[in-house]
Amino acid sequence: DWKLSLDVFTQRHDQQTPIPVKDLIGRIGYAQLGMEQSGFGITYKNGSFILQGRYNDYQSGSAFGNLNILPNPDGKLQQPSWYLQGKYTLPLARDLTLSLKSSIMENSWESDTYPLPPNSASYALPNYLIKFKDSGYWASLMIESRRINGGASLRYDGIESNRLTAGVESTWCEAIDSYSITTNKNSTMGIVDYSNTPLAFIDAKSAKRQTTNLYLSDRVTLNDATAVALTMGIIDTSDMKSHLYGRAAVVYQPTRNDIFKIMASSGERYPSFQEMYLAPSPYGTGNPGLTYESVQSIETQYVRKINMNLTAGLNLFYIMNSDQIVRDSSGIFQNYGKSTIKGFETELHGKMTLDDTFLLSYSYIDGEAENNSGIESDLSNTASHLIKAAYSYDFSNGWSLGTIWNYVGSKKRSSIDVRDDLASYNTLDIALGWDMNTNKGWYAQGVVKNLGNTIVRYPSPALTYTDDYPIADRSFWIKTGWKF
């Protein structure tokens, strides 16, 4: 009557930027993109009870620094986390079912970085007497938070063609630990522990939030071709105003080969503790008066099954965000204006023969942003055109060959950034694979990613780095394993 499953994994790489980068104050060097990750998970099932847990330890090179200044090669950003959650389902009557669930999660953000001295790619950090102007700025920062969640729901199936569910869910979040050890902020000489002082990098004592969600949902089958799903709810939060939300979806399938969908929803994104309680710094300044971002969206989709091996789809979407959280000209996080995003996605995928698979997709995105004064501007850091094409062929004796081509269009800058648009780019990947047996035995794959050696870049914020972040070039990967 019970099942137990376990998994464990680890992975790492020591990549750095393919070319040197130059930050705002003239420091030049390679930013570290290396990553180490390991973790394990457990799942236990016994009848109507399920318990799941996972631990994840993620560590990466601090890359471009938390102060927008190139850090030392050994700088690290760590984000360890773990969670445990349980759920129990209990039939109360013929058509009435009670579900209980609870969970606990803890996660940390830890940064240990030291900017490079001018025109140097490496530097040995002295233990004491670090002078900001000459040698850089050292910061060891950490915040750890805990999230506890509990809820109950009742499902009623006694009404024909309906499935009604009513529920309540509460969540408690708070910062449970932090430290802030940096170069002396007054004299720029020596190292000081500011953890329990007003000069700490974040006001961790104020970082807490309690949220309660009451909701009612229904899934209705109108006839053999049409189904509807509806959800309405109210959320009450301790540090900002209560609000209503809702979601609705309709699926219509008049024939076996045609499916129509329409979906609408309203939601929110709550400000993070960093956005609310971060102390003044070159990165930004927290604002305890922030409220949540609001999101309203509508989406339609048509799926056409052309034949047994070929499917096409078209998706239209419109999204409006209001009270968006951004940093103003003085670096303070604010609920600032709104933005709209609209566009479409189209896709064709399937087989041309029994031995191959292909995919072709195109996405178009357009949008604009509007600040609190009603001034409009183009949507920044978003590519309007995205294309993906993929093809793979299975040969005899377990061999396969595949390729993927990606195109990402140009991206406009923000209104305060005078640089040219981020240029478009395309990449081509080729993979050769061998599989001894589809069910068990050895398998291997070799992949050349970005065959043309394009420098893939990520947009850097205005007034931080001279150019955009170079995050990838050509690389070669080998994977092998054994299935049993």
Secondary structure, DSSP 8 states (H G I E B T S, - for coil): -EEEEEEEEEEEE--B-SS-EEBTTS-EE--B--EEEEEEEEEEEETTEEEEEEEEEEEEE-TT-TTSS-B-TT-EEE--EEEEEEEEEEEEETTEEEEEEEEEEEEEEEEEE-B--TT-S-----SS---HHHH---EEEEEEEEEEEEEEEEEE--STTEEEEEEEEEEEEEEEEEEEEEE-TTTS-SEEE-TTSTTSSB-GGG-EEEEEEEEEEEEEE-SSSEEEEEEEEEEEETTEEEEEEEEEEEEEEEETTEEEEEEEEEEEE---HHHHHB-S-SS-B--TT---EEEEEEEEEEEEEEETTEEEEEEEEEEEEES-EEE-TTSBEEE--EEEEEEEEEEEEE-SSTTEEEEEEEEEEEEEEE-TT--EEE--S-BSEEEEEEEEEE-GGGEEEEEEEEEE--B---TT--S--B--EEEEEEEEEEES-SSSEEEEEEEEESTT---EEE---TTTBSS-EEEE--EEEEEEEEE-
